[in-house]
Amino acid sequence: MASSDSRFTSQNKTTQQRLSTNTVGLVALSDFRKRRAEVLEQQEREAREAIITGTPLDTPDRSRTGTPDEPGDTPNPRKKKKKNKKVAKNAGAKLSFGDEEEATDYSDGEDQLSDKKQVREKKTKFKANSSVSVVPRSVTKSALRREASEREALRREFLARQEAVKVSEIAIPFVFYDGTDIPGGTVRVKKGDFVWVFLDKSRKVGADLGVGEKANARREWARVGVDDLMMVRGNIIIPHHYDFLFFIMNKTTGPTGTLLFDYLAEAPTPTLSEPSEDARTANPPDVIKSSTTQPVVGDLEGAGNDPSFTKVVDRRWYERNKHIYPASVWQEFDPERDYQKEVRRDLGGNAFFYS
């Protein structure tokens, strides 16, 4: 029986089996490490000899008998795993210094963790990408002061341009309307002026022209206040508290799709022509300076517009005749309303066929 048992046992042992047989009874950790190094050297030596001689190494899972494997004798991988687990448990039970082995495993685990941390630190370290054309600037106090000064310079430049636009003058031709168009003339105003400034100037023009059917028309115009007058652009009643720059900058359109105030949103470039020699000799310097700085009304922007588009209406007349066309289609300006998409209707709610 002993010969038959030795026949079917594996002649080549695994590293774990050799360690379990050679380290029985050891007490010191240094002796265990020495034995383990010897076992590994012996296993490597046998592997080199097998490669040189050409003889295959015997494994513990394969018998050395020459009997062929039958289909029913195929090894089960699950059984192999169970056997390996049992061998590992038995080998751990034979060792008499299990605490020291745990200490070595713990030290090996710490070494592995330290190696992983070093690899992660190497990965996290990055260099500046040289292919990037824009290099970020370092935010320092001097850079912040420079940005603040540039921002302040831009703000002042914007305010200067806005003031230049507000101061620039425009011409608004208008008519007085009381059922019929009465020529009124042209008023010079600034883009930053309010609507009531235009109405006040038009009231003075009406008093100078004596517009009205009564004999004391000038006296009547002197009694009329700004609140008694209305400015109608197209079919839109412009409130008194709006300035012209609001409509110019926002490009506000009316129901017909035309701009309510079609003027440039920029300050015109000053084009001052030098007076001739005859004008210099005939007029004093003060007259020449005033004539060159203030342009003529006919040369201002908007002087050639249609006067009938701007109507100056007495509010009392409007309250008496707002049910009659065209006063019935006039509506007060609303900045939230889109007049282009709106369907124009009369007081009865009927849509205009031409709207």
ROZAVEX-265363 format. One line per field, with one value per residue (C-alpha): y, x, z. Coordinates in Angstrom, 2 decimals, decimal comma. Last residue first. Layout:
N
Y = [Y / ...]
X = [X / ...]
Z = [Z / ...]
***
This chain:
355
Y = [97,78 / 98,45 / 96,53 / 98,30 / 95,96 / 96,66 / 96,94 / 99,75 / 102,33 / 101,47 / 98,61 / 98,25 / 94,72 / 94,69 / 92,82 / 95,99 / 97,97 / 95,74 / 97,06 / 97,30 / 100,87 / 102,15 / 105,38 / 106,82 / 105,92 / 107,87 / 105,96 / 108,04 / 111,30 / 110,55 / 110,09 / 111,29 / 109,82 / 111,84 / 115,10 / 116,89 / 115,45 / 116,20 / 119,85 / 120,25 / 118,62 / 121,17 / 119,35 / 119,73 / 117,31 / 115,65 / 113,54 / 116,56 / 118,33 / 115,71 / 115,60 / 117,98 / 119,56 / 116,14 / 116,67 / 120,35 / 122,38 / 124,16 / 125,24 / 127,07 / 125,89 / 127,35 / 127,49 / 129,37 / 132,13 / 132,74 / 133,02 / 135,36 / 137,63 / 137,81 / 138,48 / 141,62 / 141,47 / 143,20 / 142,52 / 138,90 / 138,31 / 139,69 / 137,46 / 134,31 / 132,47 / 129,09 / 126,18 / 124,20 / 120,56 / 119,03 / 115,26 / 114,37 / 112,69 / 109,19 / 107,64 / 109,06 / 110,25 / 108,60 / 109,45 / 107,37 / 104,85 / 103,48 / 100,12 / 101,57 / 100,92 / 102,86 / 101,92 / 102,59 / 102,48 / 102,07 / 104,78 / 107,30 / 106,71 / 107,20 / 110,06 / 112,09 / 112,39 / 111,02 / 112,94 / 114,68 / 111,57 / 110,92 / 110,30 / 107,73 / 107,89 / 109,48 / 111,38 / 113,25 / 115,85 / 117,12 / 120,59 / 121,69 / 120,51 / 122,95 / 125,91 / 128,03 / 131,57 / 133,08 / 131,21 / 132,90 / 136,34 / 135,60 / 134,51 / 137,76 / 138,01 / 134,47 / 131,94 / 130,57 / 130,71 / 134,11 / 133,36 / 134,53 / 132,83 / 129,58 / 129,69 / 130,23 / 127,21 / 125,19 / 126,03 / 124,85 / 121,71 / 120,86 / 121,31 / 119,14 / 116,31 / 116,12 / 117,25 / 114,83 / 114,86 / 118,64 / 120,87 / 123,29 / 123,75 / 123,97 / 125,73 / 125,73 / 125,15 / 124,53 / 121,03 / 120,63 / 119,14 / 121,25 / 120,39 / 122,66 / 121,47 / 120,25 / 120,25 / 118,80 / 119,91 / 118,17 / 119,36 / 117,39 / 117,85 / 114,42 / 112,70 / 114,45 / 113,51 / 109,88 / 110,01 / 111,49 / 108,93 / 106,09 / 107,51 / 107,90 / 104,29 / 103,09 / 104,98 / 103,54 / 100,03 / 100,63 / 101,97 / 98,97 / 96,57 / 98,25 / 98,21 / 94,49 / 93,82 / 95,77 / 93,84 / 90,54 / 88,09 / 86,10 / 86,25 / 83,16 / 82,21 / 82,31 / 80,28 / 76,87 / 74,41 / 74,70 / 73,01 / 73,71 / 70,58 / 68,15 / 66,36 / 64,29 / 61,19 / 61,32 / 61,80 / 58,81 / 56,63 / 57,70 / 56,89 / 53,45 / 52,72 / 53,78 / 51,49 / 48,57 / 49,13 / 49,24 / 45,96 / 44,36 / 45,54 / 44,04 / 40,76 / 40,69 / 41,32 / 38,61 / 36,26 / 37,20 / 36,41 / 33,02 / 31,85 / 28,07 / 27,26 / 23,97 / 25,65 / 28,03 / 25,08 / 23,28 / 26,34 / 26,78 / 23,08 / 23,28 / 26,34 / 24,62 / 21,56 / 23,68 / 25,43 / 22,12 / 20,78 / 23,81 / 23,24 / 19,67 / 17,28 / 15,14 / 11,48 / 10,75 / 11,45 / 9,19 / 10,47 / 8,11 / 5,99 / 6,82 / 7,57 / 10,66 / 12,36 / 15,99 / 18,51 / 18,52 / 19,60 / 17,72 / 19,85 / 19,07 / 17,58 / 19,66 / 19,23 / 22,96 / 24,08 / 21,50 / 22,61 / 26,27 / 25,35 / 23,27 / 26,20 / 28,60 / 26,25 / 25,89 / 29,66 / 30,14 / 27,51 / 29,10 / 32,56 / 31,15 / 29,45 / 32,72 / 34,67 / 32,10 / 32,17 / 36,00 / 35,78 / 33,78 / 30,74 / 27,96 / 24,62 / 23,75 / 26,02 / 23,46 / 21,50 / 24,53 / 26,40 / 23,45 / 23,17 / 26,89 / 26,81 / 23,90 / 20,37 / 18,35 / 14,55 / 14,46 / 11,39 / 8,58 / 6,23 / 7,03 / 5,70 / 2,52 / 1,87 / 2,33 / 0,00]
X = [-53,88 / -55,72 / -58,88 / -59,09 / -60,28 / -63,62 / -63,53 / -66,11 / -63,45 / -61,50 / -59,07 / -55,43 / -54,07 / -50,86 / -47,81 / -45,93 / -47,14 / -45,41 / -46,58 / -44,39 / -43,23 / -46,85 / -47,46 / -50,95 / -53,34 / -54,73 / -57,26 / -60,29 / -58,41 / -58,43 / -61,44 / -64,05 / -64,54 / -61,59 / -63,33 / -64,19 / -61,27 / -58,91 / -60,02 / -59,31 / -55,89 / -54,84 / -52,87 / -49,29 / -48,91 / -45,73 / -46,09 / -47,64 / -44,25 / -42,67 / -38,93 / -36,42 / -35,11 / -34,46 / -30,77 / -29,87 / -28,89 / -32,26 / -32,05 / -28,76 / -25,67 / -24,52 / -20,72 / -19,88 / -22,47 / -21,67 / -17,94 / -18,39 / -20,66 / -18,14 / -15,26 / -16,89 / -18,61 / -17,76 / -14,01 / -14,32 / -17,31 / -15,41 / -12,40 / -14,55 / -15,65 / -14,02 / -16,41 / -17,11 / -17,94 / -18,48 / -18,99 / -22,56 / -23,16 / -24,46 / -27,92 / -28,93 / -32,52 / -35,73 / -38,00 / -41,20 / -39,56 / -41,84 / -43,61 / -47,10 / -48,09 / -45,06 / -41,42 / -38,99 / -35,33 / -34,30 / -31,59 / -33,72 / -36,90 / -35,16 / -33,03 / -36,17 / -36,98 / -40,16 / -42,00 / -44,50 / -46,17 / -46,05 / -49,47 / -49,03 / -50,94 / -48,16 / -46,24 / -48,78 / -47,52 / -50,17 / -50,86 / -52,80 / -50,02 / -47,64 / -49,82 / -52,17 / -52,73 / -50,12 / -51,66 / -55,01 / -53,37 / -51,77 / -55,07 / -56,80 / -58,65 / -59,92 / -59,48 / -56,20 / -52,43 / -51,02 / -47,64 / -45,68 / -48,09 / -47,95 / -44,13 / -44,16 / -46,44 / -44,08 / -41,21 / -43,19 / -44,27 / -40,65 / -39,56 / -42,54 / -41,14 / -37,95 / -34,54 / -31,61 / -31,74 / -31,62 / -34,34 / -34,77 / -38,39 / -39,60 / -42,70 / -46,33 / -48,35 / -52,03 / -53,21 / -56,97 / -59,18 / -57,52 / -53,90 / -50,88 / -48,11 / -44,57 / -40,97 / -38,55 / -34,89 / -32,08 / -29,35 / -26,46 / -26,24 / -27,63 / -25,32 / -22,26 / -23,40 / -23,66 / -20,19 / -18,71 / -20,52 / -19,14 / -15,61 / -15,89 / -17,00 / -14,19 / -11,63 / -13,09 / -12,84 / -9,25 / -8,40 / -10,04 / -8,20 / -4,87 / -5,59 / -6,43 / -3,21 / -1,18 / -2,80 / -1,99 / -4,04 / -1,47 / -2,22 / -3,37 / -1,23 / -3,17 / -1,41 / -1,90 / 0,55 / 2,96 / 0,54 / 1,80 / 2,89 / 0,89 / 1,31 / -1,77 / -0,28 / 2,94 / 0,97 / -1,18 / 1,88 / 3,37 / 0,11 / 0,02 / 3,60 / 2,68 / -0,35 / 1,78 / 4,35 / 1,59 / 0,21 / 3,67 / 3,92 / 0,52 / 1,45 / 4,68 / 2,77 / 0,29 / 3,22 / 4,54 / 1,18 / 1,01 / 4,26 / 3,72 / 2,94 / 1,06 / -2,38 / -1,51 / -0,49 / -3,72 / -5,77 / -3,83 / -4,21 / -7,96 / -8,32 / -6,39 / -8,61 / -11,76 / -10,45 / -9,64 / -13,11 / -14,67 / -12,50 / -13,85 / -11,28 / -12,41 / -12,66 / -15,97 / -14,56 / -11,60 / -8,09 / -5,47 / -3,44 / 0,25 / 0,53 / 2,35 / -0,70 / -1,65 / -2,78 / 0,52 / 2,35 / 5,17 / 7,65 / 8,15 / 11,45 / 13,37 / 16,74 / 17,50 / 13,92 / 13,61 / 16,92 / 15,78 / 12,51 / 14,33 / 16,64 / 13,68 / 12,01 / 15,21 / 15,68 / 12,10 / 12,51 / 15,77 / 14,19 / 11,27 / 13,67 / 15,53 / 12,28 / 11,11 / 14,42 / 14,23 / 10,74 / 11,97 / 10,19 / 10,39 / 8,79 / 7,56 / 9,12 / 10,34 / 7,08 / 4,74 / 7,17 / 7,40 / 3,63 / 3,22 / 5,81 / 4,10 / 5,44 / 6,79 / 6,68 / 2,90 / 1,40 / 0,02 / 3,02 / 3,85 / 0,44 / 0,89 / 4,27 / 2,88 / 0,00]
Z = [-40,19 / -43,51 / -42,56 / -39,23 / -36,51 / -34,82 / -31,03 / -30,85 / -29,95 / -33,09 / -33,51 / -34,56 / -34,34 / -32,29 / -33,50 / -34,52 / -31,50 / -28,97 / -25,60 / -22,51 / -23,21 / -23,33 / -25,29 / -25,08 / -27,85 / -30,82 / -32,89 / -31,83 / -32,41 / -36,15 / -36,19 / -33,72 / -30,24 / -28,89 / -29,88 / -26,61 / -24,59 / -27,50 / -27,69 / -23,96 / -24,40 / -27,04 / -29,68 / -30,95 / -33,85 / -35,11 / -38,31 / -40,08 / -40,10 / -42,40 / -41,70 / -43,36 / -40,16 / -38,64 / -37,94 / -37,82 / -40,86 / -41,15 / -37,52 / -38,20 / -36,37 / -33,02 / -32,60 / -35,82 / -35,45 / -31,81 / -32,51 / -35,49 / -33,47 / -30,65 / -33,06 / -34,52 / -37,91 / -41,24 / -41,38 / -40,32 / -42,57 / -45,57 / -44,75 / -44,77 / -41,69 / -40,95 / -41,22 / -38,09 / -38,64 / -35,21 / -35,44 / -34,56 / -31,19 / -31,57 / -31,29 / -34,68 / -35,10 / -36,27 / -33,36 / -33,41 / -35,69 / -38,39 / -38,09 / -38,63 / -35,01 / -33,66 / -33,30 / -30,46 / -31,49 / -27,83 / -27,97 / -29,87 / -27,87 / -24,51 / -25,89 / -26,56 / -22,87 / -21,32 / -18,56 / -20,86 / -22,22 / -26,00 / -27,53 / -30,31 / -33,60 / -35,67 / -33,02 / -30,85 / -28,37 / -26,02 / -24,55 / -21,46 / -19,12 / -20,79 / -19,80 / -21,94 / -20,64 / -22,96 / -25,86 / -25,17 / -25,11 / -28,45 / -29,88 / -28,95 / -32,26 / -31,98 / -34,77 / -33,55 / -34,12 / -33,20 / -34,78 / -31,72 / -29,33 / -31,31 / -31,32 / -27,54 / -27,12 / -29,36 / -27,01 / -23,98 / -25,80 / -26,70 / -23,09 / -21,97 / -24,07 / -22,03 / -23,23 / -23,63 / -27,41 / -27,41 / -28,84 / -31,78 / -32,80 / -36,39 / -37,72 / -36,67 / -39,80 / -38,92 / -39,73 / -39,39 / -36,69 / -34,01 / -34,83 / -34,53 / -36,80 / -36,14 / -37,42 / -34,84 / -35,15 / -33,28 / -30,92 / -29,38 / -25,60 / -24,77 / -27,25 / -25,80 / -22,31 / -23,37 / -24,93 / -21,75 / -19,61 / -21,75 / -21,57 / -17,81 / -17,45 / -19,72 / -17,63 / -14,42 / -15,81 / -16,87 / -13,40 / -11,73 / -14,02 / -13,22 / -9,48 / -9,67 / -11,59 / -9,02 / -6,19 / -7,83 / -9,86 / -11,82 / -15,49 / -17,31 / -20,33 / -23,58 / -26,31 / -24,75 / -26,32 / -23,37 / -21,03 / -17,54 / -15,72 / -13,69 / -10,38 / -9,68 / -11,32 / -9,31 / -6,12 / -7,02 / -7,64 / -4,29 / -2,54 / -4,16 / -2,99 / 0,56 / 0,48 / -0,78 / 1,96 / 4,55 / 3,25 / 3,49 / 7,10 / 7,87 / 6,18 / 8,21 / 11,43 / 10,52 / 10,03 / 13,48 / 15,05 / 13,28 / 14,82 / 15,30 / 11,70 / 11,22 / 11,29 / 8,43 / 6,26 / 7,04 / 6,03 / 2,77 / 1,94 / 2,59 / 0,33 / -2,46 / -2,13 / -2,34 / -5,46 / -7,09 / -6,24 / -7,96 / -11,02 / -11,40 / -12,85 / -15,75 / -14,66 / -16,37 / -19,81 / -19,16 / -18,78 / -20,16 / -17,81 / -17,92 / -14,28 / -13,13 / -11,57 / -12,23 / -9,61 / -7,76 / -10,89 / -12,45 / -14,36 / -17,99 / -19,12 / -21,65 / -19,90 / -19,91 / -19,11 / -16,32 / -14,87 / -14,86 / -13,11 / -10,53 / -9,74 / -9,44 / -6,94 / -4,92 / -4,81 / -3,63 / -0,91 / 0,29 / 0,46 / 2,50 / 4,88 / 5,51 / 5,99 / 8,53 / 10,40 / 10,61 / 12,07 / 15,04 / 16,52 / 13,96 / 14,85 / 11,38 / 8,79 / 6,25 / 5,84 / 5,61 / 3,36 / 1,00 / 0,86 / 0,17 / -2,59 / -4,31 / -4,25 / -7,17 / -6,68 / -6,54 / -4,88 / -7,03 / -6,89 / -3,29 / -2,27 / -4,32 / -2,75 / 0,73 / 0,00]
***
